[in-house]
Amino acid sequence: MTASTLIWGVLFGSIGVAYMMYGKRRKRNGAFYAGLGLLVYPYLISGTWLVPLVGIGLVLVPYFYRD
């Protein structure tokens, strides 16, 4: 794990916490599960360029999937 993947993981993890809180309060499954994915995926993916790409994809999920 490099420093850049660690920084990206922290950034997307904090966005994931906000998405989970929002999804739980508003009962929006798309935002909740996107937040959960944002919290977990940096542990599963180790590619330097793959981490931000997957993170951006997960951040966009609630905009395209509305409950």
Biopython code that builds the backbone (N, CA, C, O; Angstrom):
import numpy as np
from Bio.PDB.StructureBuilder import StructureBuilder

atoms = [
    (1, "MET", "N", (0.847, -1.173, 0.000)),
    (1, "MET", "CA", (0.000, 0.000, 0.000)),
    (1, "MET", "C", (0.897, 1.242, 0.000)),
    (1, "MET", "O", (1.801, 1.369, 0.826)),
    (2, "THR", "N", (0.636, 2.135, -0.922)),
    (2, "THR", "CA", (1.424, 3.351, -1.007)),
    (2, "THR", "C", (0.710, 4.494, -0.290)),
    (2, "THR", "O", (-0.434, 4.350, 0.141)),
    (3, "ALA", "N", (1.387, 5.614, -0.169)),
    (3, "ALA", "CA", (0.803, 6.769, 0.514)),
    (3, "ALA", "C", (-0.396, 7.311, -0.259)),
    (3, "ALA", "O", (-1.368, 7.765, 0.345)),
    (4, "SER", "N", (-0.333, 7.268, -1.571)),
    (4, "SER", "CA", (-1.451, 7.795, -2.359)),
    (4, "SER", "C", (-2.715, 6.943, -2.191)),
    (4, "SER", "O", (-3.814, 7.490, -2.105)),
    (5, "THR", "N", (-2.574, 5.624, -2.143)),
    (5, "THR", "CA", (-3.758, 4.786, -1.931)),
    (5, "THR", "C", (-4.322, 4.996, -0.532)),
    (5, "THR", "O", (-5.535, 4.930, -0.330)),
    (6, "LEU", "N", (-3.453, 5.245, 0.421)),
    (6, "LEU", "CA", (-3.913, 5.524, 1.782)),
    (6, "LEU", "C", (-4.693, 6.834, 1.836)),
    (6, "LEU", "O", (-5.742, 6.903, 2.476)),
    (7, "ILE", "N", (-4.194, 7.867, 1.175)),
    (7, "ILE", "CA", (-4.886, 9.158, 1.152)),
    (7, "ILE", "C", (-6.223, 9.048, 0.420)),
    (7, "ILE", "O", (-7.235, 9.575, 0.881)),
    (8, "TRP", "N", (-6.220, 8.364, -0.715)),
    (8, "TRP", "CA", (-7.480, 8.165, -1.437)),
    (8, "TRP", "C", (-8.473, 7.371, -0.592)),
    (8, "TRP", "O", (-9.667, 7.671, -0.589)),
    (9, "GLY", "N", (-7.983, 6.363, 0.122)),
    (9, "GLY", "CA", (-8.858, 5.567, 0.975)),
    (9, "GLY", "C", (-9.483, 6.383, 2.089)),
    (9, "GLY", "O", (-10.661, 6.210, 2.402)),
    (10, "VAL", "N", (-8.703, 7.273, 2.693)),
    (10, "VAL", "CA", (-9.239, 8.132, 3.753)),
    (10, "VAL", "C", (-10.266, 9.101, 3.178)),
    (10, "VAL", "O", (-11.316, 9.323, 3.782)),
    (11, "LEU", "N", (-9.974, 9.674, 2.027)),
    (11, "LEU", "CA", (-10.895, 10.619, 1.395)),
    (11, "LEU", "C", (-12.221, 9.951, 1.063)),
    (11, "LEU", "O", (-13.283, 10.448, 1.439)),
    (12, "PHE", "N", (-12.162, 8.832, 0.363)),
    (12, "PHE", "CA", (-13.396, 8.160, -0.020)),
    (12, "PHE", "C", (-14.080, 7.490, 1.170)),
    (12, "PHE", "O", (-15.298, 7.310, 1.155)),
    (13, "GLY", "N", (-13.331, 7.125, 2.182)),
    (13, "GLY", "CA", (-13.930, 6.587, 3.400)),
    (13, "GLY", "C", (-14.754, 7.626, 4.136)),
    (13, "GLY", "O", (-15.823, 7.317, 4.662)),
    (14, "SER", "N", (-14.262, 8.856, 4.175)),
    (14, "SER", "CA", (-15.028, 9.908, 4.837)),
    (14, "SER", "C", (-16.288, 10.254, 4.046)),
    (14, "SER", "O", (-17.330, 10.548, 4.632)),
    (15, "ILE", "N", (-16.195, 10.219, 2.731)),
    (15, "ILE", "CA", (-17.394, 10.412, 1.917)),
    (15, "ILE", "C", (-18.368, 9.257, 2.152)),
    (15, "ILE", "O", (-19.582, 9.461, 2.183)),
    (16, "GLY", "N", (-17.837, 8.050, 2.316)),
    (16, "GLY", "CA", (-18.668, 6.883, 2.578)),
    (16, "GLY", "C", (-19.417, 6.979, 3.894)),
    (16, "GLY", "O", (-20.576, 6.570, 3.975)),
    (17, "VAL", "N", (-18.780, 7.510, 4.923)),
    (17, "VAL", "CA", (-19.460, 7.690, 6.213)),
    (17, "VAL", "C", (-20.622, 8.661, 6.056)),
    (17, "VAL", "O", (-21.707, 8.426, 6.589)),
    (18, "ALA", "N", (-20.397, 9.757, 5.323)),
    (18, "ALA", "CA", (-21.464, 10.731, 5.099)),
    (18, "ALA", "C", (-22.610, 10.114, 4.297)),
    (18, "ALA", "O", (-23.777, 10.355, 4.603)),
    (19, "TYR", "N", (-22.286, 9.322, 3.275)),
    (19, "TYR", "CA", (-23.329, 8.660, 2.490)),
    (19, "TYR", "C", (-24.124, 7.672, 3.341)),
    (19, "TYR", "O", (-25.345, 7.584, 3.220)),
    (20, "MET", "N", (-23.432, 6.937, 4.195)),
    (20, "MET", "CA", (-24.150, 5.976, 5.040)),
    (20, "MET", "C", (-25.082, 6.685, 6.007)),
    (20, "MET", "O", (-26.213, 6.242, 6.206)),
    (21, "MET", "N", (-24.632, 7.773, 6.610)),
    (21, "MET", "CA", (-25.488, 8.515, 7.530)),
    (21, "MET", "C", (-26.699, 9.097, 6.797)),
    (21, "MET", "O", (-27.823, 9.035, 7.296)),
    (22, "TYR", "N", (-26.466, 9.652, 5.629)),
    (22, "TYR", "CA", (-27.557, 10.208, 4.834)),
    (22, "TYR", "C", (-28.537, 9.116, 4.411)),
    (22, "TYR", "O", (-29.751, 9.287, 4.522)),
    (23, "GLY", "N", (-28.007, 7.998, 3.927)),
    (23, "GLY", "CA", (-28.863, 6.910, 3.479)),
    (23, "GLY", "C", (-29.682, 6.297, 4.600)),
    (23, "GLY", "O", (-30.826, 5.894, 4.388)),
    (24, "LYS", "N", (-29.114, 6.226, 5.774)),
    (24, "LYS", "CA", (-29.845, 5.655, 6.910)),
    (24, "LYS", "C", (-30.944, 6.598, 7.381)),
    (24, "LYS", "O", (-32.051, 6.156, 7.686)),
    (25, "ARG", "N", (-30.647, 7.892, 7.444)),
    (25, "ARG", "CA", (-31.643, 8.857, 7.910)),
    (25, "ARG", "C", (-32.790, 9.024, 6.932)),
    (25, "ARG", "O", (-33.948, 9.109, 7.340)),
    (26, "ARG", "N", (-32.478, 9.071, 5.654)),
    (26, "ARG", "CA", (-33.497, 9.306, 4.627)),
    (26, "ARG", "C", (-34.059, 8.021, 4.030)),
    (26, "ARG", "O", (-34.908, 8.060, 3.140)),
    (27, "LYS", "N", (-33.579, 6.886, 4.527)),
    (27, "LYS", "CA", (-34.011, 5.570, 4.036)),
    (27, "LYS", "C", (-33.793, 5.445, 2.524)),
    (27, "LYS", "O", (-34.684, 5.042, 1.776)),
    (28, "ARG", "N", (-32.574, 5.804, 2.104)),
    (28, "ARG", "CA", (-32.157, 5.694, 0.704)),
    (28, "ARG", "C", (-31.137, 4.569, 0.613)),
    (28, "ARG", "O", (-29.985, 4.727, 1.019)),
    (29, "ASN", "N", (-31.565, 3.444, 0.081)),
    (29, "ASN", "CA", (-30.701, 2.274, 0.014)),
    (29, "ASN", "C", (-29.492, 2.489, -0.886)),
    (29, "ASN", "O", (-28.405, 2.000, -0.581)),
    (30, "GLY", "N", (-29.661, 3.205, -1.979)),
    (30, "GLY", "CA", (-28.547, 3.448, -2.894)),
    (30, "GLY", "C", (-27.416, 4.202, -2.215)),
    (30, "GLY", "O", (-26.250, 3.836, -2.362)),
    (31, "ALA", "N", (-27.747, 5.250, -1.475)),
    (31, "ALA", "CA", (-26.724, 6.035, -0.778)),
    (31, "ALA", "C", (-26.102, 5.220, 0.350)),
    (31, "ALA", "O", (-24.893, 5.290, 0.568)),
    (32, "PHE", "N", (-26.911, 4.451, 1.065)),
    (32, "PHE", "CA", (-26.384, 3.653, 2.171)),
    (32, "PHE", "C", (-25.385, 2.614, 1.682)),
    (32, "PHE", "O", (-24.291, 2.494, 2.234)),
    (33, "TYR", "N", (-25.755, 1.868, 0.652)),
    (33, "TYR", "CA", (-24.864, 0.814, 0.164)),
    (33, "TYR", "C", (-23.664, 1.366, -0.590)),
    (33, "TYR", "O", (-22.599, 0.747, -0.591)),
    (34, "ALA", "N", (-23.817, 2.514, -1.230)),
    (34, "ALA", "CA", (-22.656, 3.164, -1.850)),
    (34, "ALA", "C", (-21.673, 3.595, -0.770)),
    (34, "ALA", "O", (-20.462, 3.459, -0.943)),
    (35, "GLY", "N", (-22.184, 4.113, 0.342)),
    (35, "GLY", "CA", (-21.322, 4.490, 1.465)),
    (35, "GLY", "C", (-20.621, 3.294, 2.071)),
    (35, "GLY", "O", (-19.442, 3.368, 2.415)),
    (36, "LEU", "N", (-21.330, 2.206, 2.201)),
    (36, "LEU", "CA", (-20.719, 0.982, 2.712)),
    (36, "LEU", "C", (-19.626, 0.492, 1.772)),
    (36, "LEU", "O", (-18.562, 0.059, 2.215)),
    (37, "GLY", "N", (-19.895, 0.565, 0.483)),
    (37, "GLY", "CA", (-18.883, 0.181, -0.501)),
    (37, "GLY", "C", (-17.664, 1.089, -0.452)),
    (37, "GLY", "O", (-16.534, 0.622, -0.590)),
    (38, "LEU", "N", (-17.890, 2.394, -0.255)),
    (38, "LEU", "CA", (-16.780, 3.339, -0.160)),
    (38, "LEU", "C", (-15.924, 3.088, 1.078)),
    (38, "LEU", "O", (-14.729, 3.384, 1.071)),
    (39, "LEU", "N", (-16.507, 2.558, 2.117)),
    (39, "LEU", "CA", (-15.735, 2.241, 3.317)),
    (39, "LEU", "C", (-14.909, 0.970, 3.156)),
    (39, "LEU", "O", (-13.827, 0.863, 3.734)),
    (40, "VAL", "N", (-15.397, 0.014, 2.388)),
    (40, "VAL", "CA", (-14.769, -1.299, 2.318)),
    (40, "VAL", "C", (-13.787, -1.446, 1.156)),
    (40, "VAL", "O", (-12.767, -2.120, 1.304)),
    (41, "TYR", "N", (-14.066, -0.839, 0.015)),
    (41, "TYR", "CA", (-13.297, -1.153, -1.180)),
    (41, "TYR", "C", (-11.812, -0.807, -1.112)),
    (41, "TYR", "O", (-11.028, -1.512, -1.749)),
    (42, "PRO", "N", (-11.358, 0.234, -0.383)),
    (42, "PRO", "CA", (-9.903, 0.479, -0.365)),
    (42, "PRO", "C", (-9.095, -0.672, 0.240)),
    (42, "PRO", "O", (-7.906, -0.809, -0.046)),
    (43, "TYR", "N", (-9.729, -1.491, 1.066)),
    (43, "TYR", "CA", (-9.041, -2.650, 1.625)),
    (43, "TYR", "C", (-8.920, -3.785, 0.613)),
    (43, "TYR", "O", (-8.043, -4.640, 0.740)),
    (44, "LEU", "N", (-9.785, -3.796, -0.375)),
    (44, "LEU", "CA", (-9.819, -4.891, -1.338)),
    (44, "LEU", "C", (-9.054, -4.597, -2.621)),
    (44, "LEU", "O", (-8.635, -5.524, -3.315)),
    (45, "ILE", "N", (-8.866, -3.322, -2.947)),
    (45, "ILE", "CA", (-8.214, -2.923, -4.190)),
    (45, "ILE", "C", (-6.898, -2.247, -3.848)),
    (45, "ILE", "O", (-6.854, -1.372, -2.983)),
    (46, "SER", "N", (-5.817, -2.647, -4.525)),
    (46, "SER", "CA", (-4.512, -2.086, -4.189)),
    (46, "SER", "C", (-3.879, -1.299, -5.332)),
    (46, "SER", "O", (-2.777, -0.776, -5.165)),
    (47, "GLY", "N", (-4.521, -1.198, -6.460)),
    (47, "GLY", "CA", (-3.959, -0.461, -7.585)),
    (47, "GLY", "C", (-4.013, 1.045, -7.360)),
    (47, "GLY", "O", (-5.031, 1.574, -6.914)),
    (48, "THR", "N", (-2.919, 1.733, -7.669)),
    (48, "THR", "CA", (-2.845, 3.163, -7.414)),
    (48, "THR", "C", (-3.874, 3.939, -8.228)),
    (48, "THR", "O", (-4.471, 4.882, -7.710)),
    (49, "TRP", "N", (-4.093, 3.575, -9.468)),
    (49, "TRP", "CA", (-5.071, 4.270, -10.293)),
    (49, "TRP", "C", (-6.465, 3.679, -10.167)),
    (49, "TRP", "O", (-7.451, 4.344, -10.482)),
    (50, "LEU", "N", (-6.553, 2.462, -9.719)),
    (50, "LEU", "CA", (-7.852, 1.807, -9.604)),
    (50, "LEU", "C", (-8.648, 2.313, -8.406)),
    (50, "LEU", "O", (-9.877, 2.364, -8.457)),
    (51, "VAL", "N", (-7.967, 2.686, -7.337)),
    (51, "VAL", "CA", (-8.652, 3.156, -6.133)),
    (51, "VAL", "C", (-9.472, 4.420, -6.414)),
    (51, "VAL", "O", (-10.649, 4.449, -6.057)),
    (52, "PRO", "N", (-8.907, 5.475, -7.040)),
    (52, "PRO", "CA", (-9.748, 6.649, -7.308)),
    (52, "PRO", "C", (-10.831, 6.404, -8.351)),
    (52, "PRO", "O", (-11.902, 7.005, -8.275)),
    (53, "LEU", "N", (-10.576, 5.536, -9.318)),
    (53, "LEU", "CA", (-11.592, 5.261, -10.341)),
    (53, "LEU", "C", (-12.810, 4.559, -9.752)),
    (53, "LEU", "O", (-13.947, 4.935, -10.038)),
    (54, "VAL", "N", (-12.574, 3.549, -8.937)),
    (54, "VAL", "CA", (-13.681, 2.845, -8.297)),
    (54, "VAL", "C", (-14.390, 3.771, -7.315)),
    (54, "VAL", "O", (-15.615, 3.740, -7.204)),
    (55, "GLY", "N", (-13.629, 4.587, -6.608)),
    (55, "GLY", "CA", (-14.218, 5.529, -5.661)),
    (55, "GLY", "C", (-15.136, 6.531, -6.339)),
    (55, "GLY", "O", (-16.229, 6.805, -5.844)),
    (56, "ILE", "N", (-14.705, 7.079, -7.467)),
    (56, "ILE", "CA", (-15.546, 8.027, -8.202)),
    (56, "ILE", "C", (-16.810, 7.326, -8.703)),
    (56, "ILE", "O", (-17.898, 7.901, -8.681)),
    (57, "GLY", "N", (-16.655, 6.096, -9.149)),
    (57, "GLY", "CA", (-17.823, 5.331, -9.583)),
    (57, "GLY", "C", (-18.819, 5.109, -8.462)),
    (57, "GLY", "O", (-20.026, 5.227, -8.673)),
    (58, "LEU", "N", (-18.330, 4.789, -7.274)),
    (58, "LEU", "CA", (-19.224, 4.573, -6.144)),
    (58, "LEU", "C", (-19.842, 5.878, -5.648)),
    (58, "LEU", "O", (-20.973, 5.883, -5.162)),
    (59, "VAL", "N", (-19.115, 6.972, -5.765)),
    (59, "VAL", "CA", (-19.677, 8.266, -5.371)),
    (59, "VAL", "C", (-20.835, 8.644, -6.284)),
    (59, "VAL", "O", (-21.781, 9.295, -5.839)),
    (60, "LEU", "N", (-20.781, 8.254, -7.538)),
    (60, "LEU", "CA", (-21.831, 8.600, -8.492)),
    (60, "LEU", "C", (-23.054, 7.685, -8.426)),
    (60, "LEU", "O", (-24.081, 8.000, -9.027)),
    (61, "VAL", "N", (-22.971, 6.578, -7.722)),
    (61, "VAL", "CA", (-24.095, 5.636, -7.651)),
    (61, "VAL", "C", (-25.382, 6.297, -7.155)),
    (61, "VAL", "O", (-26.418, 6.110, -7.794)),
    (62, "PRO", "N", (-25.382, 7.056, -6.059)),
    (62, "PRO", "CA", (-26.656, 7.643, -5.598)),
    (62, "PRO", "C", (-27.279, 8.636, -6.583)),
    (62, "PRO", "O", (-28.492, 8.843, -6.558)),
    (63, "TYR", "N", (-26.475, 9.246, -7.441)),
    (63, "TYR", "CA", (-27.031, 10.173, -8.414)),
    (63, "TYR", "C", (-27.774, 9.456, -9.532)),
    (63, "TYR", "O", (-28.732, 9.991, -10.090)),
    (64, "PHE", "N", (-27.335, 8.251, -9.857)),
    (64, "PHE", "CA", (-27.976, 7.500, -10.929)),
    (64, "PHE", "C", (-29.008, 6.500, -10.412)),
    (64, "PHE", "O", (-29.932, 6.139, -11.141)),
    (65, "TYR", "N", (-28.863, 6.052, -9.173)),
    (65, "TYR", "CA", (-29.823, 5.105, -8.592)),
    (65, "TYR", "C", (-30.585, 5.825, -7.490)),
    (65, "TYR", "O", (-30.048, 6.097, -6.416)),
    (66, "ARG", "N", (-31.811, 6.118, -7.769)),
    (66, "ARG", "CA", (-32.652, 6.796, -6.774)),
    (66, "ARG", "C", (-33.740, 5.837, -6.332)),
    (66, "ARG", "O", (-34.367, 5.167, -7.153)),
    (67, "ASP", "N", (-33.956, 5.778, -5.045)),
    (67, "ASP", "CA", (-34.970, 4.873, -4.467)),
    (67, "ASP", "C", (-36.353, 5.381, -4.750)),
    (67, "ASP", "O", (-37.335, 4.758, -4.347)),
]
sb = StructureBuilder()
sb.init_structure("model")
sb.init_model(0)
sb.init_chain("A")
sb.init_seg("    ")
for serial, (resi, resn, name, xyz) in enumerate(atoms, 1):
    if name == "N":
        sb.init_residue(resn, " ", resi, " ")
    sb.init_atom(name, np.array(xyz, "f"), 0.0, 1.0, " ", f" {name:<3s}", serial, name[0])
structure = sb.get_structure()
